[in-house]
Amino acid sequence: MGHDAVILHSSDKGETWEIQNFQPDLQRPFLDVLFFNEKQGIATGAYGLFYRTLDGGKTWTAERHASLLDPMDQEYLEDIRKEDEDFYQQELESILPHLNRITLDGDTLYLAGEAGLLAKSTNMGESWERYYVDYTGSFFDIKPLDENTVLAVGLRGNIFVNRNEGEWEYVQTCSTSTLNSILIGSESKVYALGNNGMMVSAQRPLPTSMRDPYANLSDCEADEGIVVSQIKDKAALLNATQFKGKNIAVTANGIKTLNLK
């Protein structure tokens, strides 16, 4: 997936690729794609871009999800809808946030996006329940750590954790490099990977902290169990996964194997 709303497909493990969707007139990129099975999948992107396929990507259909908006924006749109459905659809399309990352865990789908957007769905993204987070910056990844704990990372090094469907708690790292991806290392550690080659290691369970994400970091002390490091070439770390016992990362300088401690 990528710019011009392009979606590429490979049926031979990446040896060759074919275009399944290409709409340059939209002037919007897809940022993530996820399949529930061989036939059903969704792709998300900038300005609320949300497409669904039911036939393995042969065709894609656009959807708009007002439930991903802030409650005040939802209320505003419903007032408009009572008067003019066409204007409602135009306004909805214009104010939907970027949908940066989707994660599936069992039957629950999680989504991280722009302007403090964190949400979950239990019906393959047909409807969404938005979390309340006391933060308006962008999130770039969200992952459940276990059946009771969900982690989200994003702009300016911000990390939030949710336990037992309670309030989202801020985790202090004292780093301002944007975090792009979460990698679950083991039952005892989780990593957040970001720009400038920054890696934040957190001991599990994560510390309990209700600090202010907007506080001045001039005299900062990281929460217990938090260690910040940087890879040698300082290339941005965009995403990572574990494969055959190795931690494989996609970076601004290509694919690398990470030596995580």
N, C-alpha and C positions, 0 to 999 in steps of 0.2 A: 504494500500500500504506500501511497505517497502523494505528492503534489498532483494537481489536475484531477483529483478524485480518482486516482488510478488504483486498481487492485490487480495484482498479478497472481497467477496460479501455476503450480508445478505438479505434475503427476508422476515425476520420476526422481523425487528426492532432490530437486534443485538443479538437475542437469540442464533442463530446458524450462523456459517460462512462456506463458501466454497471457495476454491481457484479457481480463474478465470485465473490467469497468474502466472507462476513460471519459471524463466529462470536464474538459478544460474550461468550458463556459461557466462552471460553478465557481471557479477561482478559489477553491478550498481543498486543503489536503486531508486525506485520511491519516490518522495517527496510530490506530491500532485495529487489529482484526482478531476475531476469536470464533472457533467453530465448536458447537456442542456435540456434533456427530458428523458423519460424512455429508449430510445434506443441509443441516441447519447451522447458520452462522450469522454473525453481525460484524459490522465495521463502523468505527466511530472516528470523528475528526473535528476539525475547526468549526466554530460557529454552530455547534449543535449537530454537525453532520452525523447521521445515524442511518445506516442501510442494513437491510436484512435479506438473506437468501434462504430459500427452502429447497433448492435444487443443486446444492453443491457449488454455487457461485455462477451457474449459467446465467441467471438473472438476479438482479438486485433491486429492491424496492425501498424508497426513502420513507422514513418515519420522523415525526417530530414529537418530542416528549416534554410537555410543559411541566410535568412533575419534577423535572430536574432543575427548575428555576427556584430562586429564592421565593418564599411564601408571599412577600409583598409584590413581586413581579407577577406571580400567579394571580393574585387578587386583581391587579391592574388589568391583566389580560382578560379575565372573566368578565369584568365590567365592559370591556370593549366588545367582547363576543356577543353580549346581549343585544348590541346595536348593529354590528357588522361583522359577519363571519370572515369575509375576505380580508378585511383590515386586521382582524385578529390573527389570521394565518401569516400575514406579512410581518406584523409586529413580533409574533412568536419566532419566526425565522431570524429576525434581526437581532434579538436579544438573547438567544440561546448561547450558553458559554461553550468554550472549547471542551471537548470530551477527550482527555488525554490517554487514559489507560483503563482497560477492562480486565478483570480477573475472575475466573470461575473457580469456586471451591465447593465441591459437591453439587447441591442444587441451588446455591446462592451465587449470584453474579454481583460483583463489586465494580464501582466506577469512580475514577478520580478525574477532576477537571478544574477548570478555571474558576476564579472568584470564590474560593472556599468550597467548591463542590465535591462532596463525597456522598455516594448513594449506593443502595443495594436493591436487588430484584430477586424474587424467587420464582419468576415465570419467564425466564429467558429474555428479560429486558422488555417485555410487553408493557409493564408498568413499573414505577420506581418509587422507593421511599428515600427521601433525602435526609441525610443526617444533619443535625445542627452542630456546627463547629464555630467557635468564637474566633474566627480568622477569615480574612477575605482574600488572601493570596492564593496562587494556583497550586494545586496538587498534581504530581506527575506519576504517582504509583500508589496502589493500595493493595494490601495482602492480609489475609487472616493468618495469624501465627498458630492458633489452636481454636477450639470450638468456642472460646470465650474472649479471645483477644484479636483485635484488628489494628494494623499499623498503616499509617499513611505518611508519605514524604513529599516535599515539594520545594517551592521557591525559597531562596535565601537560606537553605539548610534547615528548614523547619521540619520537625518530626512530631507527629501526634499519635497517641495510642488510645484505643477505646477498649474498656474492659466491661464485660457483662452488660452491654448495651447502656452503659452509663455515659457520663460526660467525656468528651474527648480531652485528654490531658496532653499538655505540651511537654516535650522532652528537650532539655537544654543540652546542646552540643558545643556551643561557642564557635561554630563555623557558619559562615554565610554563603558558602558555595551551594548553588542549587542542586538538589538531590533528584535524580531522574528515575531510579530503580531500586527495588528491594530484592535482596537475595537472602533466602533463609539458609544459613550455613549448616546448622545442626539444631538439636533440641536445646542447646545452651546458648547459641549465638545467632544473631541476625545482622545483616549488613545493609547499609544504605549507600548507594554509589552515585557520584555526581560529577559536576563540572570541575575543571582544573585537576582532574584525577583524584578527587577527594573520596575517601572511604570512611564511613562512620560505622564502627563496630559497637554493638549493644549487647550486653549480657542479658539473657532471658532468665526470669521474667524482667521486663523493663522497669526502671525505677518509677515510683509514683511522684509526680511533679505537677504543680499547678502554676508554674511560672508564666510570665507574660511574654508571648512571642514577639511583642513590639518593644521590649525593654532594651536599653542601651547595653551593648556588649563590651564596653570599654573595660569593665572590671568583671569579667565573666568567669564562672566556675561550672564546668560541665557536670551533669548529673552522674551519680555513681554508676560505674559499669560502662560508661561511654568512652571510647577511644577513637580519636580522629587521626587518620594517616593519609598519605598521598603517594600515588604510584610515581615511578621515576620520571617518566616523560610528561607527566601532568596533563595527559590527554583526557578530554571529557569521557566519562564512563556513561554510556547511554542505556545499556541493558545487560543483563547477565543471567546465566542459568548453570545448573550443575549437569555434567555429562560424563558418564563413566568415571566418576570420582574426581573430576576436575571442575574448576570454576571458570567457565568460559564467558568472557565479556566482549561486547561490541563497543569499540571506542572510536574517538575521532581519528585515531591513527591505525584503525583496523581491528581485527579480532585478536584478543590476547588471553592468555591463561593467567588468572590471578592467584597469587600466593597469599591466601587469607590465614590469619592467625586468630 
